[in-house]
Amino acid sequence: MLNKIKIHIIILLLFLINFNLKIYSQTPEEQRAMWIFNIAYGVVWPNEDSIKVFRIGVFSSKKEFFQIQKLVNGGRNIKGKSVEVIRFREQEDIIPTEILYVTKSENNLLPLIFKEIKEKPVLLFTDRSKYLQISVINFLPVNKGSKRYEINGKNAERMNLKLSLTLLKYGGSEDVLRKLYSETEKKLKKERKHLDETKLQIERQKKLLEEKENLIIGKEKEIEKQRKENKNKQNQLEIKECEILIRNMKIDTMSRESDKQKQKLLDNLKVLYELDEDIKKQKEKHENKKKELYLIDKELKNKSKELGKTKKTVKKQKGTISTQKDVILLFAGLMSIIIFLVIFILIGYFKKRKINKKLKEKNIAINQQKEEIIAQTRQLELINKELEKLSIVASETDNAIIITDNKGNFTWVNDAFTRMFGYTLEDLVTNISKNIIGKNTKPYIKKLIKSCFENKGTIKYEFKAKTGYGNNLWIHATLTPILNDDGEIEKLIIIDTDITKLKKAEFEIIQKSEELIAQREELKFQNNKIEIQNKNIRSSIIYAHNIQKSILPVRSEMDMFFESFIIFRPKDIVSGDFYWFAYLPAKDGECEKIFVAVIDCTGHGVPGAFMSLIANRLLNEIVLENKIVVPSEILETLDIKVKKALRQDKTDNNDGMDLCLCRIDRKDKNNYNVIFSGAKRPLFYFLKNDKKISILKSDRRSIGGISRKRKKNRFTNQEIKVKKDDVLWLSSDGMIDQNNEARKRYGTPAFINLIEKIKKETLQDQKLIIEKEMKEYQGNEEQRDDIAVWGIKII
């Protein structure tokens, strides 16, 4: 904080130098606009770190200064943050801003404005105001004197604003703060401030702790993700290895089957060759038979020609019968030969047909075997390609892969093994160990490997290894046995994964977890300490609440004189608002007098509660002891006594109160006079014969506080006549000033409309409706002030 103030002082000096060079060429309004901007650099707000935009509020009925201020601040920033200029035309429009400037034309409203913001971190600028006590920085006339402004350091501190020493020296000296009117209040404020600082520190520690926890959770997630990825890679690699082994086995089986098929094919080809030779021989025989048949046929044709000649001879010579017999016998012999030849040809044809059929079937079988051999060849080619891919995967993977024989002797390692450990297979076997179980193998790993040989199942383990590069690695190993057809171990495949980063992250997590546990313990201790402090403070405040509660009127005593409802809702446990009742019986021919009032003291919480105790005691003293019964005189006397009690003529104390006071005179059972006097709080009433509610306005003057006028108006009395069932409403400004979630005040018109709607309802229903309206309007917004509403029906 001190460093920030030093930086602000340097920046302020630079601005002041720059300002002195330019000031003579500017109008007074431009000068004041520039001063507002420059002075802000020498002020530290309590919530400065959380401020995103510095808002400069200009309360003025004229637009000129607003435009000048906007022009001066255009494109500028305050402490590296942007600036927004807002104009307020009416007092009701004013919202909390970091800087508020009230122009000279609105100085008459300064007391009201100051009352609203005096406990808020608002840097209040005024223009040539005669009342420095209700300002923080007041601009002086430009052409008079060497000072350009004057400072009220007490108000700055009241608003939790820190002014730099340079600013104080240039503008004016800071007065020594007065002691608070109550040592108890001072102690309580100190404890609450310490509590707030402790809470803030714990909140920061919590935030830091949450950030660390989130960081650790993020790292844990990354580690878990990496573990899952490694596990998936290991599983995929194991699956690939199993697939390779299965495919190797299939290839071996298919190779054996292929050899059998080749042998069978050779046998079939041999049979086919033999059949082909038989077919050729049959074809040769068939050709010979064809030739013989051709010769016989030719001979038969010749014989036919000769027979024709013979017939002609017989016809011509009419041969003898013996010659005919010879010819007939010869013809019969020839016919027998022809029949024999036809039968022989038919037998040969059917044999050839049968042989061709068998040959065709064998050709079909041979073609099928050829197709099967071609398909097996293609499958072998695909398997070989897949094996090449798997071989590439095994060589390109980041995991080290080692293969041993059935006794655990190393037979092969991939390139990743050499990259990871710095050893080739020859280096491993020659310099380290020939077998998976070596002299440096840990006992628990030996036990696991032995169980792998015995159970023939996969095992996993972690170990720390020193590489050939001289560094240490944490390795996660997966050892999988490969079994042959007889279920015996044929070889072992070991996959080593580098988990060094995971182990380091685990160690860091363990270390940070220990730190977190220590911080949690410290946080727990601080929380317990705060809880004890809270408990002590709360106990004190609850005790103060009980004291305050004891001064409030007893309901049973009030019910004897009128019917009423009371809504009493402190902002904190104790309240600056309270209600007061007093009764003076009839005496010396005067009627009995009933006094009721709702009082709104400055502030709320403990300071307001102290004021309420003072006000209650003084009212009882004035009415019940001093027998002052005229309401206006009661208020005048109360004003004098409050100022005296708080020594406001000697101190800077400006506390006071607003109130609505009524004296009810009972003339007879049906007629009453109500004499009202108010200090900034009106009286609302409804006469049953009227259609609308009526309002008695109060005097524009508070009780206590520093006088803002040379001549102050005296409090006045107003009198009305009421009868049975007429209703009075007394209230503080708590409900009227309450904001909704849109930061809009409830306002007096809305309150008047509300009681206008419910004026004929029973008092109990009125209370429920008002409370419901308050709850719905307030929503989730924090209660702004103490609330007190008192409804009274004449009976």
Salt bridges, closest charged atoms under 4 A:
GLU48 OE2 - HIS8 NE2 3.95
GLU48 OE1 - LYS79 NZ 2.84
ASP49 OD1 - LYS4 NZ 2.63
GLU98 OE1 - ARG55 NE 3.41
GLU116 OE1 - ARG784 NH2 3.40
ASP127 OD1 - ARG32 NE 3.26
ASP127 OD1 - ARG128 NE 2.78
ASP175 OD2 - LYS154 NZ 3.15
GLU185 OE2 - LYS189 NZ 3.47
GLU213 OE2 - ARG520 NH2 2.43
GLU224 OE1 - ARG227 NH1 3.99
ASP297 OD2 - LYS301 NZ 3.89
GLU386 OE2 - ARG247 NH1 3.23
GLU462 OE1 - LYS503 NZ 3.08
GLU488 OE1 - LYS456 NZ 3.80
GLU506 OE2 - ARG227 NH2 1.72
GLU506 OE1 - LYS503 NZ 3.86
GLU508 OE1 - LYS219 NZ 3.55
ASP559 OD1 - ARG555 NE 3.42
ASP572 OD2 - HIS604 ND1 3.54
GLU590 OE1 - LYS593 NZ 3.16
GLU592 OE2 - ARG666 NH1 3.01
GLU621 OE2 - LYS641 NZ 2.95
GLU625 OE2 - ARG617 NH2 3.25
GLU636 OE2 - ARG701 NH1 2.91
ASP639 OD2 - LYS643 NZ 3.50
ASP639 OD2 - ARG701 NH2 3.09
ASP639 OD2 - LYS712 NZ 3.41
ASP652 OD2 - ARG158 NH2 3.91
ASP658 OD2 - LYS115 NZ 2.64
ASP665 OD2 - ARG663 NH2 2.68
ASP737 OD1 - ARG745 NH2 2.72
GLU756 OE2 - LYS759 NZ 2.71
GLU781 OE2 - ARG743 NH1 2.63
GLU782 OE2 - LYS571 NZ 3.46
